[in-house]
Amino acid sequence: MSGYMPTTLRNVNTLGGTRPGVGMRGASSIWGWLHFLGQKWLKHRKIARDAAWLRNAPAHLLHDIGLSRDEIDRVCKAGRKDSGQEQ
């Protein structure tokens, strides 16, 4: 034994069985999941907002975009099968 005592925090492991940095990877994983769930919530909120707007839209606007009232929920969730094609 040389009697060397590590003095930097990088050499001192206070958690015992874990490697340095594992806690930060776990925290970033949690933040990643929170971001992912937040994005999913925002997407569902946007779909609900758009569907509510289309349900209350005047008939002439729905006619202009080629949409009937009974198709609103399906189109907001899944999109249109004929999007981009002229009829």
RONU-955912 format. One record per atom (N, C-alpha, C, O): residue in one letter; atom name; x negated, y, z negated. Coordinates in nm, 2 decimals. Layout:
N
<code:a, site:CA, xx:X, yy:Y, zz:Z> $
...
//
This chain:
87
<code:m, site:N, xx:-0.08, yy:-0.12, zz:0.00> $
<code:m, site:CA, xx:0.00, yy:0.00, zz:0.00> $
<code:m, site:C, xx:-0.09, yy:0.12, zz:0.00> $
<code:m, site:O, xx:-0.18, yy:0.14, zz:-0.08> $
<code:s, site:N, xx:-0.06, yy:0.21, zz:0.09> $
<code:s, site:CA, xx:-0.14, yy:0.33, zz:0.10> $
<code:s, site:C, xx:-0.09, yy:0.44, zz:0.01> $
<code:s, site:O, xx:-0.16, yy:0.54, zz:-0.02> $
<code:g, site:N, xx:0.03, yy:0.43, zz:-0.05> $
<code:g, site:CA, xx:0.09, yy:0.53, zz:-0.13> $
<code:g, site:C, xx:0.15, yy:0.64, zz:-0.06> $
<code:g, site:O, xx:0.18, yy:0.75, zz:-0.12> $
<code:y, site:N, xx:0.18, yy:0.62, zz:0.07> $
<code:y, site:CA, xx:0.25, yy:0.72, zz:0.15> $
<code:y, site:C, xx:0.39, yy:0.73, zz:0.12> $
<code:y, site:O, xx:0.46, yy:0.63, zz:0.11> $
<code:m, site:N, xx:0.44, yy:0.85, zz:0.09> $
<code:m, site:CA, xx:0.58, yy:0.88, zz:0.06> $
<code:m, site:C, xx:0.64, yy:0.96, zz:0.17> $
<code:m, site:O, xx:0.60, yy:1.07, zz:0.19> $
<code:p, site:N, xx:0.74, yy:0.90, zz:0.24> $
<code:p, site:CA, xx:0.81, yy:0.98, zz:0.35> $
<code:p, site:C, xx:0.88, yy:1.10, zz:0.29> $
<code:p, site:O, xx:0.95, yy:1.10, zz:0.19> $
<code:t, site:N, xx:0.86, yy:1.22, zz:0.35> $
<code:t, site:CA, xx:0.91, yy:1.34, zz:0.30> $
<code:t, site:C, xx:1.02, yy:1.40, zz:0.39> $
<code:t, site:O, xx:1.09, yy:1.50, zz:0.36> $
<code:t, site:N, xx:1.03, yy:1.35, zz:0.52> $
<code:t, site:CA, xx:1.13, yy:1.41, zz:0.61> $
<code:t, site:C, xx:1.26, yy:1.33, zz:0.59> $
<code:t, site:O, xx:1.26, yy:1.22, zz:0.55> $
<code:l, site:N, xx:1.37, yy:1.40, zz:0.62> $
<code:l, site:CA, xx:1.50, yy:1.34, zz:0.60> $
<code:l, site:C, xx:1.52, yy:1.23, zz:0.71> $
<code:l, site:O, xx:1.60, yy:1.14, zz:0.68> $
<code:r, site:N, xx:1.45, yy:1.23, zz:0.82> $
<code:r, site:CA, xx:1.46, yy:1.13, zz:0.92> $
<code:r, site:C, xx:1.41, yy:0.99, zz:0.86> $
<code:r, site:O, xx:1.46, yy:0.89, zz:0.91> $
<code:n, site:N, xx:1.31, yy:1.00, zz:0.77> $
<code:n, site:CA, xx:1.26, yy:0.87, zz:0.72> $
<code:n, site:C, xx:1.33, yy:0.82, zz:0.60> $
<code:n, site:O, xx:1.31, yy:0.71, zz:0.56> $
<code:v, site:N, xx:1.42, yy:0.90, zz:0.54> $
<code:v, site:CA, xx:1.49, yy:0.86, zz:0.42> $
<code:v, site:C, xx:1.63, yy:0.82, zz:0.46> $
<code:v, site:O, xx:1.70, yy:0.89, zz:0.52> $
<code:n, site:N, xx:1.66, yy:0.70, zz:0.43> $
<code:n, site:CA, xx:1.79, yy:0.64, zz:0.46> $
<code:n, site:C, xx:1.87, yy:0.62, zz:0.33> $
<code:n, site:O, xx:1.84, yy:0.53, zz:0.25> $
<code:t, site:N, xx:1.97, yy:0.71, zz:0.30> $
<code:t, site:CA, xx:2.04, yy:0.71, zz:0.18> $
<code:t, site:C, xx:2.16, yy:0.61, zz:0.18> $
<code:t, site:O, xx:2.22, yy:0.58, zz:0.08> $
<code:l, site:N, xx:2.19, yy:0.56, zz:0.30> $
<code:l, site:CA, xx:2.31, yy:0.47, zz:0.32> $
<code:l, site:C, xx:2.27, yy:0.33, zz:0.30> $
<code:l, site:O, xx:2.36, yy:0.24, zz:0.30> $
<code:g, site:N, xx:2.15, yy:0.29, zz:0.29> $
<code:g, site:CA, xx:2.11, yy:0.15, zz:0.27> $
<code:g, site:C, xx:2.11, yy:0.07, zz:0.39> $
<code:g, site:O, xx:2.01, yy:0.06, zz:0.46> $
<code:g, site:N, xx:2.22, yy:0.00, zz:0.42> $
<code:g, site:CA, xx:2.23, yy:-0.09, zz:0.53> $
<code:g, site:C, xx:2.25, yy:-0.04, zz:0.67> $
<code:g, site:O, xx:2.25, yy:-0.12, zz:0.76> $
<code:t, site:N, xx:2.28, yy:0.09, zz:0.68> $
<code:t, site:CA, xx:2.31, yy:0.14, zz:0.82> $
<code:t, site:C, xx:2.19, yy:0.22, zz:0.87> $
<code:t, site:O, xx:2.10, yy:0.27, zz:0.79> $
<code:r, site:N, xx:2.18, yy:0.23, zz:1.00> $
<code:r, site:CA, xx:2.07, yy:0.30, zz:1.07> $
<code:r, site:C, xx:2.11, yy:0.45, zz:1.06> $
<code:r, site:O, xx:2.23, yy:0.49, zz:1.06> $
<code:p, site:N, xx:2.01, yy:0.54, zz:1.07> $
<code:p, site:CA, xx:2.04, yy:0.68, zz:1.08> $
<code:p, site:C, xx:2.12, yy:0.71, zz:1.21> $
<code:p, site:O, xx:2.08, yy:0.66, zz:1.31> $
<code:g, site:N, xx:2.22, yy:0.79, zz:1.20> $
<code:g, site:CA, xx:2.29, yy:0.83, zz:1.32> $
<code:g, site:C, xx:2.42, yy:0.76, zz:1.34> $
<code:g, site:O, xx:2.50, yy:0.80, zz:1.43> $
<code:v, site:N, xx:2.44, yy:0.64, zz:1.28> $
<code:v, site:CA, xx:2.56, yy:0.57, zz:1.30> $
<code:v, site:C, xx:2.69, yy:0.65, zz:1.26> $
<code:v, site:O, xx:2.79, yy:0.64, zz:1.33> $
<code:g, site:N, xx:2.68, yy:0.72, zz:1.15> $
<code:g, site:CA, xx:2.79, yy:0.80, zz:1.11> $
<code:g, site:C, xx:2.83, yy:0.91, zz:1.21> $
<code:g, site:O, xx:2.95, yy:0.93, zz:1.23> $
<code:m, site:N, xx:2.73, yy:0.96, zz:1.28> $
<code:m, site:CA, xx:2.76, yy:1.06, zz:1.38> $
<code:m, site:C, xx:2.83, yy:1.00, zz:1.50> $
<code:m, site:O, xx:2.92, yy:1.06, zz:1.56> $
<code:r, site:N, xx:2.79, yy:0.88, zz:1.54> $
<code:r, site:CA, xx:2.85, yy:0.81, zz:1.65> $
<code:r, site:C, xx:2.99, yy:0.78, zz:1.62> $
<code:r, site:O, xx:3.08, yy:0.79, zz:1.70> $
<code:g, site:N, xx:3.02, yy:0.74, zz:1.49> $
<code:g, site:CA, xx:3.15, yy:0.71, zz:1.45> $
<code:g, site:C, xx:3.24, yy:0.84, zz:1.45> $
<code:g, site:O, xx:3.36, yy:0.83, zz:1.49> $
<code:a, site:N, xx:3.18, yy:0.95, zz:1.41> $
<code:a, site:CA, xx:3.26, yy:1.08, zz:1.41> $
<code:a, site:C, xx:3.29, yy:1.12, zz:1.55> $
<code:a, site:O, xx:3.40, yy:1.17, zz:1.58> $
<code:s, site:N, xx:3.19, yy:1.10, zz:1.64> $
<code:s, site:CA, xx:3.22, yy:1.14, zz:1.78> $
<code:s, site:C, xx:3.32, yy:1.05, zz:1.85> $
<code:s, site:O, xx:3.40, yy:1.09, zz:1.93> $
<code:s, site:N, xx:3.32, yy:0.92, zz:1.80> $
<code:s, site:CA, xx:3.43, yy:0.83, zz:1.85> $
<code:s, site:C, xx:3.56, yy:0.87, zz:1.81> $
<code:s, site:O, xx:3.66, yy:0.87, zz:1.88> $
<code:i, site:N, xx:3.57, yy:0.92, zz:1.68> $
<code:i, site:CA, xx:3.70, yy:0.96, zz:1.63> $
<code:i, site:C, xx:3.75, yy:1.09, zz:1.71> $
<code:i, site:O, xx:3.87, yy:1.10, zz:1.75> $
<code:w, site:N, xx:3.66, yy:1.18, zz:1.73> $
<code:w, site:CA, xx:3.69, yy:1.30, zz:1.80> $
<code:w, site:C, xx:3.73, yy:1.27, zz:1.95> $
<code:w, site:O, xx:3.82, yy:1.33, zz:2.00> $
<code:g, site:N, xx:3.66, yy:1.17, zz:2.00> $
<code:g, site:CA, xx:3.70, yy:1.13, zz:2.14> $
<code:g, site:C, xx:3.84, yy:1.07, zz:2.15> $
<code:g, site:O, xx:3.92, yy:1.10, zz:2.24> $
<code:w, site:N, xx:3.88, yy:0.99, zz:2.05> $
<code:w, site:CA, xx:4.01, yy:0.94, zz:2.04> $
<code:w, site:C, xx:4.12, yy:1.05, zz:2.02> $
<code:w, site:O, xx:4.22, yy:1.05, zz:2.08> $
<code:l, site:N, xx:4.08, yy:1.14, zz:1.93> $
<code:l, site:CA, xx:4.18, yy:1.25, zz:1.91> $
<code:l, site:C, xx:4.20, yy:1.33, zz:2.04> $
<code:l, site:O, xx:4.31, yy:1.37, zz:2.07> $
<code:h, site:N, xx:4.09, yy:1.35, zz:2.11> $
<code:h, site:CA, xx:4.10, yy:1.43, zz:2.24> $
<code:h, site:C, xx:4.19, yy:1.35, zz:2.34> $
<code:h, site:O, xx:4.27, yy:1.40, zz:2.40> $
<code:f, site:N, xx:4.16, yy:1.22, zz:2.35> $
<code:f, site:CA, xx:4.24, yy:1.13, zz:2.44> $
<code:f, site:C, xx:4.39, yy:1.13, zz:2.40> $
<code:f, site:O, xx:4.47, yy:1.15, zz:2.49> $
<code:l, site:N, xx:4.42, yy:1.12, zz:2.27> $
<code:l, site:CA, xx:4.56, yy:1.12, zz:2.23> $
<code:l, site:C, xx:4.62, yy:1.25, zz:2.25> $
<code:l, site:O, xx:4.74, yy:1.26, zz:2.29> $
<code:g, site:N, xx:4.55, yy:1.36, zz:2.23> $
<code:g, site:CA, xx:4.60, yy:1.49, zz:2.26> $
<code:g, site:C, xx:4.63, yy:1.51, zz:2.40> $
<code:g, site:O, xx:4.73, yy:1.58, zz:2.43> $
<code:q, site:N, xx:4.55, yy:1.46, zz:2.49> $
<code:q, site:CA, xx:4.57, yy:1.48, zz:2.63> $
<code:q, site:C, xx:4.70, yy:1.40, zz:2.68> $
<code:q, site:O, xx:4.78, yy:1.45, zz:2.76> $
<code:k, site:N, xx:4.71, yy:1.28, zz:2.62> $
<code:k, site:CA, xx:4.83, yy:1.20, zz:2.65> $
<code:k, site:C, xx:4.96, yy:1.27, zz:2.60> $
<code:k, site:O, xx:5.06, yy:1.27, zz:2.67> $
<code:w, site:N, xx:4.95, yy:1.33, zz:2.48> $
<code:w, site:CA, xx:5.06, yy:1.41, zz:2.43> $
<code:w, site:C, xx:5.10, yy:1.52, zz:2.52> $
<code:w, site:O, xx:5.21, yy:1.55, zz:2.54> $
<code:l, site:N, xx:4.99, yy:1.60, zz:2.56> $
<code:l, site:CA, xx:5.02, yy:1.71, zz:2.65> $
<code:l, site:C, xx:5.08, yy:1.67, zz:2.78> $
<code:l, site:O, xx:5.17, yy:1.74, zz:2.83> $
<code:k, site:N, xx:5.04, yy:1.56, zz:2.84> $
<code:k, site:CA, xx:5.10, yy:1.51, zz:2.96> $
<code:k, site:C, xx:5.25, yy:1.47, zz:2.94> $
<code:k, site:O, xx:5.33, yy:1.51, zz:3.02> $
<code:h, site:N, xx:5.28, yy:1.40, zz:2.83> $
<code:h, site:CA, xx:5.42, yy:1.37, zz:2.81> $
<code:h, site:C, xx:5.50, yy:1.49, zz:2.78> $
<code:h, site:O, xx:5.62, yy:1.50, zz:2.82> $
<code:r, site:N, xx:5.44, yy:1.59, zz:2.71> $
<code:r, site:CA, xx:5.51, yy:1.72, zz:2.69> $
<code:r, site:C, xx:5.54, yy:1.79, zz:2.82> $
<code:r, site:O, xx:5.65, yy:1.85, zz:2.83> $
<code:k, site:N, xx:5.44, yy:1.79, zz:2.91> $
<code:k, site:CA, xx:5.46, yy:1.86, zz:3.04> $
<code:k, site:C, xx:5.57, yy:1.79, zz:3.12> $
<code:k, site:O, xx:5.65, yy:1.86, zz:3.18> $
<code:i, site:N, xx:5.57, yy:1.65, zz:3.12> $
<code:i, site:CA, xx:5.68, yy:1.58, zz:3.19> $
<code:i, site:C, xx:5.82, yy:1.61, zz:3.13> $
<code:i, site:O, xx:5.91, yy:1.64, zz:3.21> $
<code:a, site:N, xx:5.83, yy:1.62, zz:3.00> $
<code:a, site:CA, xx:5.95, yy:1.65, zz:2.94> $
<code:a, site:C, xx:6.00, yy:1.80, zz:2.97> $
<code:a, site:O, xx:6.11, yy:1.82, zz:2.99> $
<code:r, site:N, xx:5.90, yy:1.89, zz:2.97> $
<code:r, site:CA, xx:5.93, yy:2.03, zz:3.00> $
<code:r, site:C, xx:5.98, yy:2.04, zz:3.15> $
<code:r, site:O, xx:6.08, yy:2.11, zz:3.17> $
<code:d, site:N, xx:5.91, yy:1.97, zz:3.24> $
<code:d, site:CA, xx:5.95, yy:1.98, zz:3.38> $
<code:d, site:C, xx:6.09, yy:1.92, zz:3.41> $
<code:d, site:O, xx:6.17, yy:1.97, zz:3.48> $
<code:a, site:N, xx:6.11, yy:1.80, zz:3.34> $
<code:a, site:CA, xx:6.24, yy:1.74, zz:3.35> $
<code:a, site:C, xx:6.35, yy:1.82, zz:3.30> $
<code:a, site:O, xx:6.46, yy:1.83, zz:3.36> $
<code:a, site:N, xx:6.33, yy:1.89, zz:3.19> $
<code:a, site:CA, xx:6.43, yy:1.98, zz:3.13> $
<code:a, site:C, xx:6.46, yy:2.09, zz:3.22> $
<code:a, site:O, xx:6.57, yy:2.14, zz:3.24> $
<code:w, site:N, xx:6.35, yy:2.15, zz:3.28> $
<code:w, site:CA, xx:6.37, yy:2.26, zz:3.38> $
<code:w, site:C, xx:6.45, yy:2.22, zz:3.50> $
<code:w, site:O, xx:6.54, yy:2.29, zz:3.54> $
<code:l, site:N, xx:6.42, yy:2.10, zz:3.55> $
<code:l, site:CA, xx:6.49, yy:2.05, zz:3.67> $
<code:l, site:C, xx:6.63, yy:2.02, zz:3.64> $
<code:l, site:O, xx:6.72, yy:2.04, zz:3.72> $
<code:r, site:N, xx:6.66, yy:1.97, zz:3.52> $
<code:r, site:CA, xx:6.80, yy:1.94, zz:3.48> $
<code:r, site:C, xx:6.89, yy:2.06, zz:3.48> $
<code:r, site:O, xx:7.01, yy:2.06, zz:3.51> $
<code:n, site:N, xx:6.82, yy:2.18, zz:3.44> $
<code:n, site:CA, xx:6.90, yy:2.30, zz:3.43> $
<code:n, site:C, xx:6.88, yy:2.39, zz:3.56> $
<code:n, site:O, xx:6.94, yy:2.50, zz:3.56> $
<code:a, site:N, xx:6.81, yy:2.34, zz:3.66> $
<code:a, site:CA, xx:6.79, yy:2.42, zz:3.78> $
<code:a, site:C, xx:6.92, yy:2.43, zz:3.86> $
<code:a, site:O, xx:7.00, yy:2.34, zz:3.86> $
<code:p, site:N, xx:6.93, yy:2.54, zz:3.93> $
<code:p, site:CA, xx:7.05, yy:2.55, zz:4.02> $
<code:p, site:C, xx:7.05, yy:2.45, zz:4.13> $
<code:p, site:O, xx:6.94, yy:2.40, zz:4.17> $
<code:a, site:N, xx:7.16, yy:2.41, zz:4.18> $
<code:a, site:CA, xx:7.18, yy:2.31, zz:4.29> $
<code:a, site:C, xx:7.10, yy:2.35, zz:4.41> $
<code:a, site:O, xx:7.04, yy:2.26, zz:4.48> $
<code:h, site:N, xx:7.10, yy:2.48, zz:4.45> $
<code:h, site:CA, xx:7.03, yy:2.52, zz:4.57> $
<code:h, site:C, xx:6.88, yy:2.50, zz:4.56> $
<code:h, site:O, xx:6.82, yy:2.47, zz:4.67> $
<code:l, site:N, xx:6.82, yy:2.51, zz:4.45> $
<code:l, site:CA, xx:6.68, yy:2.48, zz:4.43> $
<code:l, site:C, xx:6.65, yy:2.33, zz:4.44> $
<code:l, site:O, xx:6.55, yy:2.30, zz:4.51> $
<code:l, site:N, xx:6.73, yy:2.25, zz:4.38> $
<code:l, site:CA, xx:6.71, yy:2.11, zz:4.40> $
<code:l, site:C, xx:6.73, yy:2.06, zz:4.54> $
<code:l, site:O, xx:6.66, yy:1.98, zz:4.59> $
<code:h, site:N, xx:6.82, yy:2.13, zz:4.61> $
<code:h, site:CA, xx:6.84, yy:2.09, zz:4.75> $
<code:h, site:C, xx:6.72, yy:2.14, zz:4.84> $
<code:h, site:O, xx:6.68, yy:2.07, zz:4.93> $
<code:d, site:N, xx:6.66, yy:2.25, zz:4.80> $
<code:d, site:CA, xx:6.54, yy:2.30, zz:4.87> $
<code:d, site:C, xx:6.43, yy:2.20, zz:4.86> $
<code:d, site:O, xx:6.35, yy:2.19, zz:4.96> $
<code:i, site:N, xx:6.41, yy:2.14, zz:4.75> $
<code:i, site:CA, xx:6.30, yy:2.05, zz:4.73> $
<code:i, site:C, xx:6.33, yy:1.91, zz:4.76> $
<code:i, site:O, xx:6.25, yy:1.81, zz:4.75> $
<code:g, site:N, xx:6.46, yy:1.88, zz:4.80> $
<code:g, site:CA, xx:6.50, yy:1.75, zz:4.84> $
<code:g, site:C, xx:6.52, yy:1.65, zz:4.72> $
<code:g, site:O, xx:6.48, yy:1.54, zz:4.73> $
<code:l, site:N, xx:6.58, yy:1.70, zz:4.62> $
<code:l, site:CA, xx:6.59, yy:1.62, zz:4.50> $
<code:l, site:C, xx:6.74, yy:1.62, zz:4.45> $
<code:l, site:O, xx:6.80, yy:1.73, zz:4.45> $
<code:s, site:N, xx:6.79, yy:1.51, zz:4.41> $
<code:s, site:CA, xx:6.92, yy:1.50, zz:4.35> $
<code:s, site:C, xx:6.91, yy:1.49, zz:4.20> $
<code:s, site:O, xx:6.81, yy:1.45, zz:4.15> $
<code:r, site:N, xx:7.02, yy:1.53, zz:4.13> $
<code:r, site:CA, xx:7.01, yy:1.53, zz:3.99> $
<code:r, site:C, xx:6.99, yy:1.39, zz:3.93> $
<code:r, site:O, xx:6.93, yy:1.38, zz:3.82> $
<code:d, site:N, xx:7.04, yy:1.29, zz:3.99> $
<code:d, site:CA, xx:7.02, yy:1.15, zz:3.93> $
<code:d, site:C, xx:6.87, yy:1.10, zz:3.95> $
<code:d, site:O, xx:6.84, yy:1.00, zz:3.90> $
<code:e, site:N, xx:6.79, yy:1.17, zz:4.03> $
<code:e, site:CA, xx:6.65, yy:1.13, zz:4.06> $
<code:e, site:C, xx:6.55, yy:1.20, zz:3.97> $
<code:e, site:O, xx:6.43, yy:1.17, zz:3.97> $
<code:i, site:N, xx:6.60, yy:1.29, zz:3.89> $
<code:i, site:CA, xx:6.50, yy:1.38, zz:3.82> $
<code:i, site:C, xx:6.41, yy:1.31, zz:3.72> $
<code:i, site:O, xx:6.29, yy:1.33, zz:3.73> $
<code:d, site:N, xx:6.47, yy:1.22, zz:3.64> $
<code:d, site:CA, xx:6.38, yy:1.15, zz:3.54> $
<code:d, site:C, xx:6.28, yy:1.06, zz:3.61> $
<code:d, site:O, xx:6.16, yy:1.05, zz:3.57> $
<code:r, site:N, xx:6.32, yy:0.99, zz:3.71> $
<code:r, site:CA, xx:6.23, yy:0.90, zz:3.79> $
<code:r, site:C, xx:6.12, yy:0.97, zz:3.86> $
<code:r, site:O, xx:6.01, yy:0.93, zz:3.85> $
<code:v, site:N, xx:6.16, yy:1.08, zz:3.92> $
<code:v, site:CA, xx:6.06, yy:1.16, zz:3.99> $
<code:v, site:C, xx:5.96, yy:1.23, zz:3.90> $
<code:v, site:O, xx:5.84, yy:1.23, zz:3.93> $
<code:c, site:N, xx:6.00, yy:1.27, zz:3.78> $
<code:c, site:CA, xx:5.91, yy:1.34, zz:3.69> $
<code:c, site:C, xx:5.81, yy:1.23, zz:3.63> $
<code:c, site:O, xx:5.70, yy:1.27, zz:3.60> $
<code:k, site:N, xx:5.86, yy:1.11, zz:3.61> $
<code:k, site:CA, xx:5.77, yy:1.01, zz:3.55> $
<code:k, site:C, xx:5.68, yy:0.94, zz:3.65> $
<code:k, site:O, xx:5.57, yy:0.91, zz:3.62> $
<code:a, site:N, xx:5.74, yy:0.91, zz:3.77> $
<code:a, site:CA, xx:5.66, yy:0.82, zz:3.86> $
<code:a, site:C, xx:5.62, yy:0.89, zz:3.99> $
<code:a, site:O, xx:5.54, yy:0.84, zz:4.06> $
<code:g, site:N, xx:5.68, yy:1.01, zz:4.01> $
<code:g, site:CA, xx:5.65, yy:1.08, zz:4.14> $
<code:g, site:C, xx:5.74, yy:1.04, zz:4.25> $
<code:g, site:O, xx:5.82, yy:0.95, zz:4.23> $
<code:r, site:N, xx:5.72, yy:1.10, zz:4.36> $
<code:r, site:CA, xx:5.81, yy:1.06, zz:4.48> $
<code:r, site:C, xx:5.74, yy:0.97, zz:4.57> $
<code:r, site:O, xx:5.62, yy:0.98, zz:4.59> $
<code:k, site:N, xx:5.81, yy:0.87, zz:4.62> $
<code:k, site:CA, xx:5.75, yy:0.78, zz:4.71> $
<code:k, site:C, xx:5.72, yy:0.84, zz:4.85> $
<code:k, site:O, xx:5.62, yy:0.80, zz:4.91> $
<code:d, site:N, xx:5.79, yy:0.93, zz:4.89> $
<code:d, site:CA, xx:5.78, yy:0.99, zz:5.02> $
<code:d, site:C, xx:5.71, yy:1.13, zz:5.01> $
<code:d, site:O, xx:5.73, yy:1.21, zz:5.10> $
<code:s, site:N, xx:5.63, yy:1.15, zz:4.91> $
<code:s, site:CA, xx:5.56, yy:1.28, zz:4.90> $
<code:s, site:C, xx:5.46, yy:1.30, zz:5.01> $
<code:s, site:O, xx:5.38, yy:1.21, zz:5.04> $
<code:g, site:N, xx:5.47, yy:1.42, zz:5.07> $
<code:g, site:CA, xx:5.38, yy:1.45, zz:5.18> $
<code:g, site:C, xx:5.43, yy:1.41, zz:5.32> $
<code:g, site:O, xx:5.36, yy:1.44, zz:5.41> $
<code:q, site:N, xx:5.54, yy:1.35, zz:5.33> $
<code:q, site:CA, xx:5.59, yy:1.31, zz:5.46> $
<code:q, site:C, xx:5.72, yy:1.39, zz:5.49> $
<code:q, site:O, xx:5.80, yy:1.42, zz:5.40> $
<code:e, site:N, xx:5.73, yy:1.42, zz:5.61> $
<code:e, site:CA, xx:5.85, yy:1.50, zz:5.66> $
<code:e, site:C, xx:5.95, yy:1.39, zz:5.70> $
<code:e, site:O, xx:5.92, yy:1.28, zz:5.74> $
<code:q, site:N, xx:6.08, yy:1.43, zz:5.67> $
<code:q, site:CA, xx:6.19, yy:1.34, zz:5.70> $
<code:q, site:C, xx:6.26, yy:1.39, zz:5.82> $
<code:q, site:O, xx:6.36, yy:1.33, zz:5.87> $
//
